[in-house]
């Protein structure tokens, strides 16, 4: 139940601001709270948002954060996939 409330809080914050730090914080929290699949979804959503908006520096920050989380968790497949997006 607490995870649901935290996730809802992040989503409300993202409705107000799409700041890259909010996206990164959400993705890292998802990784800790729900695992790699939830984290991947958040990183992917952030990447798609910044790509659509043409915000290259923010997109790069998301990819770097995603790559770091993948390396920390030892997910070689995701490391290769994210590296290819860079």
DRENMI-887552 format. One record per residue (C-alpha): residue number from 1; x, y, z. Coordinates in Angstrom, 2 decimals, always signed. Layout:
N
NUM	X	Y	Z $
...
***
This chain:
86
1	+0.00	+0.00	+0.00 $
2	+2.82	+2.40	+0.82 $
3	+4.42	+1.69	-2.57 $
4	+1.16	+2.61	-4.29 $
5	+1.07	+5.92	-2.44 $
6	+4.70	+6.74	-3.24 $
7	+4.17	+5.88	-6.91 $
8	+1.06	+8.08	-7.01 $
9	+3.03	+10.93	-5.44 $
10	+5.73	+10.65	-8.12 $
11	+3.08	+10.62	-10.85 $
12	+1.41	+13.74	-9.45 $
13	+4.79	+15.45	-9.32 $
14	+5.45	+14.47	-12.95 $
15	+2.13	+16.07	-13.91 $
16	+3.49	+19.37	-12.57 $
17	+7.06	+19.10	-13.76 $
18	+8.86	+16.76	-16.11 $
19	+12.26	+17.56	-14.60 $
20	+14.88	+14.93	-15.30 $
21	+15.73	+14.58	-11.61 $
22	+12.16	+13.56	-10.85 $
23	+12.26	+10.91	-13.58 $
24	+15.61	+9.58	-12.31 $
25	+14.39	+9.49	-8.73 $
26	+11.23	+7.62	-9.76 $
27	+13.19	+5.06	-11.77 $
28	+15.69	+4.43	-8.95 $
29	+12.87	+4.13	-6.42 $
30	+11.04	+1.68	-8.70 $
31	+14.21	-0.39	-8.92 $
32	+14.47	-0.59	-5.13 $
33	+10.75	-1.04	-4.46 $
34	+9.58	-3.22	-7.34 $
35	+12.62	-4.47	-9.22 $
36	+14.18	-4.22	-12.63 $
37	+11.00	-4.43	-14.72 $
38	+9.35	-1.46	-13.01 $
39	+12.58	+0.51	-13.15 $
40	+12.96	-0.29	-16.84 $
41	+9.43	+0.96	-17.51 $
42	+10.14	+4.27	-15.74 $
43	+13.49	+4.78	-17.50 $
44	+11.93	+3.91	-20.85 $
45	+9.04	+6.31	-20.29 $
46	+11.45	+9.10	-19.36 $
47	+13.66	+8.36	-22.36 $
48	+10.67	+8.44	-24.71 $
49	+9.41	+11.69	-23.21 $
50	+12.71	+13.54	-23.60 $
51	+13.28	+12.08	-27.06 $
52	+9.85	+13.29	-28.19 $
53	+10.48	+16.71	-26.66 $
54	+13.89	+16.96	-28.34 $
55	+15.67	+17.51	-25.02 $
56	+19.00	+15.87	-25.75 $
57	+20.83	+16.62	-22.51 $
58	+17.96	+15.37	-20.37 $
59	+17.66	+12.26	-22.54 $
60	+21.37	+11.62	-22.10 $
61	+21.04	+12.03	-18.32 $
62	+18.25	+9.43	-18.31 $
63	+20.35	+7.02	-20.37 $
64	+23.36	+7.51	-18.10 $
65	+21.21	+6.89	-15.01 $
66	+19.67	+3.81	-16.62 $
67	+23.10	+2.50	-17.56 $
68	+24.37	+3.01	-14.01 $
69	+21.42	+1.13	-12.49 $
70	+21.86	-1.71	-15.00 $
71	+25.57	-1.97	-14.20 $
72	+24.93	-1.91	-10.45 $
73	+22.42	-4.74	-10.76 $
74	+24.65	-6.75	-13.09 $
75	+22.15	-6.79	-15.95 $
76	+24.44	-7.21	-18.97 $
77	+21.57	-7.38	-21.47 $
78	+20.20	-4.02	-20.34 $
79	+23.69	-2.51	-20.29 $
80	+24.11	-3.49	-23.95 $
81	+20.62	-2.24	-24.87 $
82	+21.03	+1.14	-23.16 $
83	+24.54	+1.57	-24.54 $
84	+23.11	+1.10	-28.03 $
85	+20.61	+3.91	-27.39 $
86	+23.45	+6.31	-26.61 $
***
